[in-house]
């Protein structure tokens, strides 16, 4: 199926290789267990060994009768006097898949490239836990960081929230919620092909409805699992583009893939941020597909996206927008 859809696109050799490799991990049936097993296997395939010079720590945040597992990547050297700048990383996977291991490929790399402490959140997954469970977990972790981040060696005044796909959705939603919190604000948001609306934004939603690796039908399925109540679909915690105002959120870097039904969610978000007086930049990955950042060590265009992401996070942590 992926090969058939891919044939409708003039994909680069880079993206053709990525699609072929992802196709090795198609689930054998449509059960949730098999979907998760296939996704986890794909993630392991694209995850390199922990880079030299990094430490990896496991933590747990008790929150309202539940425990939220966390993983912290940080440089293996003496902590700066003001503690490490931080990245709060929220993983993708359609709100249904993934966890602490699934995005090690990007979290560890950002810890190295940005000389930062990167904290990954193992938020609750749908359909066992529907909206707003995932959002609530992410907000609980930010509430902990802004009050007690120094306990993890993180400077709460220099935290960028980042996420891809469903994680980009959660990151943007967190920025809306965080602007009214006491204490230091988030200093930036870095979103990678985020889902920002209950119904993906046109024209990309139609132009790339059958794109390889993520289709519009896939997104509708994920949304139905995470937010089965349509009355919730206009809630900005689920659909940040539904927020009536975006003033006061942190500066943004948004990376989108050209051949992605979610492309125009990100483009529209950047336009609205800029119109609201918020510093925002967009990186358009020409010829790229949803999920492509996993391929950055092997591809030129994906490496450009990754390098732009890491540079933007470093600038935002330094207060440069």
N, C-alpha and C positions, 0 to 999 in steps of 0.2 A: 504493500500500500504506500509506504513512504517513497519507494522508488518511482511509483506511478505518479504521485503528486510532484516529486522533485523534477520529473521530466517536463513538467509544464513551466518550469523556471529555467532561465539561463544562469545556472549556478556556476560559480567559480570552481576550479579544481579543489580549492580549500573547503568550500561548503559541500561539494559532492563527497569528499572524503569524510567529512563530519557526519553527513546523513548515513553513509554506508556503515560507519562505525556504530552510530546509534542504533541502526537496524539490527545489530547483533543482539540487542537486549529487549526485543519486543516481548511483552507478556504473552504467555501461552493461552490464557483465557482472560475474561473480563472481571475476575474476582479481585476484590481489594487486596487480598494477601498476595496474589500473583503480580498485581500492579506494583505493589511496594517492593516485592522481591526483585522484579525486573529493574525498577528505578534504582534501587540500592546497588545492584550489580553494575549498572551503567555508571553510577557515581564512582564506584571503586575503580572501574576501568580508567576513568579520566583523572584519578587522584594520584599525584606523585608522592614520593616520600616526603616527610616533613623536612623543609629546607634547613640546612645547617644554620646555627646561630639563633634558633628559636626554642622556646620552652612552651609546653602545652600543659594546661592545668584544668582539672575538672572541678566544677563548683555546683552547688545547689542553692536555689533561692526559695525558702519557704514563703508561700503567698496564699492567704485565704484558704487554708485547708488543703493545699496541694503543694507539691514540690516542682519547681521549674529547673530542669537540668541546664547547665551552662558550660561552655568550654571557652577558655581564655588562651589565646596565642599572644606571646610577647617576646621581645628580644631577650636573649640570654646574656645580658650584660647589666651593669649597674644602672639602676633606675635614675632618670634625671631628677634634679631637686624638686621640680614641680610635678613629678609623676609623669606617666606616659600619656601622650594624647591617645584618645580612644576611638574605636569604631564599634558601634553596636550593630552586629550583622544579623539580618533576618533572612532566612533561607527561602528559596522558592520551592515549587512543587505542587502548585495548585491548591494550597492549603490542606492537601491530603497526604503528601509524600515528603520524604526527606527528614532530616534531623541533624544531629551534631556532626555526623560523618559526611553527609551528602555534599556539603559545600566547603570542606576542608581545603579543596584546591584553590579557592579564592581567599578564604579567611587567612590561611597561613601565609599566602603570598602577599596579602596586603599588610600583614604584621611586619614582614620583612621590608617591603618596598617603602612603606610609610613610617617605619620605625615607631610603630604604635602597638598598643594593646588592643587586640580584636576579640570582642566578646560575642560568641554565637549563642543564640537562644533556641532551645528545643521546645518550642511552643506546642500546645495541644493541637492535634490534627482532626480534621473532619474525615468522615461523617460522624465519628464517635462524639466529637465536640464541635458543635456548630457555632456560627457567629453569635456573639463576639468573643468566643473563648480565646482564639489565637491572638486577637488584638489585645484583650485584657492581659494576657501573659506578657506580651511585649511591653505594654505600658507599665506593668508591675516591675519589670527589669529596669526600665528607664527611671522610674521613681526611686528605685534602689540606687542606681548610679549617680543621680543628681544629688542625693543626700549622703551616700556613703561610698562613692566611687573610689576614694583614696584607699579604702580597705583592700581593693583589688589592684592598687597601684595605678589607677586611672584618674586623670585630672578631669573632673566633671565639667569644667568650663571649656574643654577642648574635645568634645565628643561629636562625631558625625554618625548619623544613623544611615545605614546602607542596606540594600536588599535587591534581589532580582525577582522579577515576575510577581508571584504572590507575595514574596518578601518585599518587593518594591511597593506593592499595595500597602502592606502593613507599615512600612517606613513612612510613606506619605501620610497615612492616617495618624501615625504617632506624632508627626510634626504638627498636625492640626490640634491634637489633644495637648501637646506639650507647651504650646504657646501661652496657655493660661495657667501653667504650673508655677509654683514659687521656686526660687533657686536659679541656678545657672541654666540658660537655655541651650538647646542643641545648637551647635555652631555650623551645622550643614546637613544636607540630605543628599545621598548619592543613590540614584535609582537606576536599575538596569532592566530594560524592557519591561516596565511596570504595567500591571493591570490596575487602572484607576477609575473605571466606570463599570456599572453592572452590565451595560450593553457597550461593547467596544466601539470606539469612535470611528466614524466614517471619514474618508473613503477607504482607509486601510482595512477596516472590518470586512468589507465586501470584496475589495481587490485581492485580498490575501486570505479569504475565508477558508481555502483548502491548502494553505501553505504547509510545506513539510515541517514536521516536529511539533507544531502547534496550530490547530485549526480553530475556527470560530466555534465549531461544535464541541471541541475539547473544552474551550473556556466556558461554554454554557453548562457542560457537565460538571466541571469543577465548582462553578458558582452554585449549582443546584445542591451539591453536597455540603458546601460550606454555609450557604445562606438559603435554605429551602423555603423560607418565608418571604415572598415577594415584597411584603410591606417593609422589609429591611433594606431593600435595594437602593433607596435614596439616602440612606444613612451615610454621612461622610466618613464614618469609621470603616465602612465597607467600600464606598465609592467616593474617594477624595475629590473627584471632579464635580461631585454634587454639592460641595461646600459652597455656600453663598458668597463667602469672602476668603481670600487666601493671604490677605495682609498679615504680617507678623510672623510668618513661618520662616525658617532659616533659609539661607542661600542654597541653591540646588544645582546639581549636575545630573543630567538625565541622558542615559545612553539608550538608543533605540535601534532595532534591526529593520532594515528596509523591507524585507519579505516577512512581515509579521502582522497578523491581524490586530495586535496591540500597539503597532507603531504610532498611530495618531493619538492614542491616550497620552503618551509621553510628550508628543509635540504640542498637543493642546494644553497640557499642564504647564509646559515652559512658557507658552504664549500668555496664559492667564497669570502666571507668576510675574512675568515681566510687566504686564499691564497693571499689576498690583504693587509695583515698586520693589519687588523682590529680585535680587540678583539671581539669574538662572542662565545656564548654558546647556546646549544640547549637542550630543555627539551622535550623528547619524551613521550607522554602520552600513555602508553601501554594499548591497549584495548579500547581506548577512541574514541569518535565520534566528528565530527565538531559541534561547538556550545556548547560543554559540560561544559564550564566554568560556565554557569548558575547554574549548579548542585553542585557547590563546597561545599555549606553548608551541603549537604546531602550525599556526597560520598567521599570515601577515596582517590581514584586516582585523582579525580578532585580537591580535597583539596590540594593534593601534587602539582598539576600544579599551583593553585592559590598561594600557599605559596612560590613556586619557583619564580613566577612572582613578588610578592611583595618584596621578598628579593633582587632580581636582580635590581629592580627599586631603592631601597634604596641604594644599593652599587653604582650604576651609579651616583646617585645624590651626593654621597659623593666622587666621583672621583675614586672609587675602581673598577677596571675591571679585 
